[in-house]
Amino acid sequence: MINKRHLLNQLNAFNYFKKISDSERKKIQKLDYLIAHREDGLGSKLMNYLNVLRLSKKLNKKIYIYWNVEKKSSSEIIHNYKSGYEIFENLQNLKILKKDKETLKGNNKWISDFRFWYFKDENLMNVINELCTLAKSIKIRENLSYKLKKIKDGKFEYGIHCRSLDITATEQNITKNKYYRWYLRDGLNVGKWFPEELIKKIIKREKKKFFVISSNKLFLRDIKKLKNVITNPLYNKNEKEINKVILDMYLLAKCKKIVCNPMSGFSLFSALISNNYVYFPTDFVSPEEIYFEQNKIIASQYYKLRSIRFMFIKIIKLIGELLCFNFVRNIKDLLKKKIN
């Protein structure tokens, strides 16, 4: 990455770094090993892994990775895959473990934080450099590496990842108009999510070739109407979903200028493995434009939430989901007792 200082400033603005106190450092040093643990999308999993891997090297600790594929997560629902992580050839001690911590012997610490931890005597620019080195050291399968070599570094002027479909400005964990984790449905997603209309503005203004990635097929179909937009040319007809995600992530890193959402693990990983420039949507649009676009969204949400009918239906749905969940769990417990 050429402009690392710019990345560092943006991550700082979004509180992406966590300082480890001396007392916490002493506790970690007494542990037998560390566990990198995430249950969401691949980008967040990789960010968490890089964070824990860097700490483990600093403290000379062994690392295990816990990536859950047994229950529904954003990887399974949004990206249509729940396994296939063997596509990475050198992740350290990747295990699909049960979340029951008693199954893991020894003194350990589960770290789920998406932020980068650092010690008080460390320079943040050195932290970024180390993370870039570790990210580039991750190897993917040779067949995918071969495909990526077909595209020259810097072939596309811009690359942008549009996070949508599973989140909006004020909601998250959404799939097909349902919440796969209803209790975590509400959230302000500034930094992960960026207004699609502003993304269109950026692409129209720059006029140069934009490589666009999104899990939202409707958005891609719409954005491809612009003449300067291209989507991934490396997919086979029957490409596996996990392969598509990897090809998108690594091809984004080959663009001359990446437009990166600072809280998106997907685009941040691409930034860390890139040898080119990294920018952010806020580098291309004015604060006034962001304000007025966000204002439209807030206003629409406000009028929607004021609706008694909407709130009544939402409450009924949430209560129904909870009752259904408890009913299914009780039936399973009953069947287990009969079998035993």
Number of C-alpha atoms within 10 A of each C-alpha: 18 11 12 17 13 14 23 16 11 17 17 14 11 13 12 16 17 15 13 15 11 11 8 11 13 11 10 20 13 12 15 15 19 21 22 24 23 23 18 18 20 21 21 24 24 21 25 24 29 23 24 28 25 20 20 18 11 11 15 13 18 18 23 21 24 23 24 20 19 13 8 14 21 20 21 18 17 19 18 14 18 20 15 12 17 11 17 15 12 13 19 14 12 17 12 14 16 14 12 7 11 8 9 11 8 10 11 18 17 16 17 18 19 24 18 22 19 20 17 12 8 10 10 18 13 10 18 17 14 16 21 21 13 17 20 14 12 15 13 17 13 12 9 16 14 10 13 18 10 9 15 11 17 17 13 20 16 25 29 24 25 23 22 21 20 22 19 21 20 15 15 22 24 21 15 10 9 13 18 18 14 15 10 12 15 15 13 13 16 16 16 20 22 22 18 15 9 17 19 13 12 18 23 15 10 13 13 14 17 25 24 22 23 17 17 15 12 10 15 17 11 10 19 13 10 14 13 15 19 18 17 13 11 16 15 9 6 6 10 13 17 20 18 16 19 20 19 26 21 21 27 32 28 26 28 19 24 28 28 27 24 24 21 21 22 27 29 26 25 27 29 24 22 25 19 19 20 26 21 18 20 17 10 16 15 10 11 9 12 15 11 11 17 16 12 11 15 14 12 11 13 11 9 13 12 10 10 10 10 11 13 10 10 12 11 11 14 14 11 12 14 13 12 12 11 12 12 11 11 12 11 11 11 11 10 10 9 7 6 5
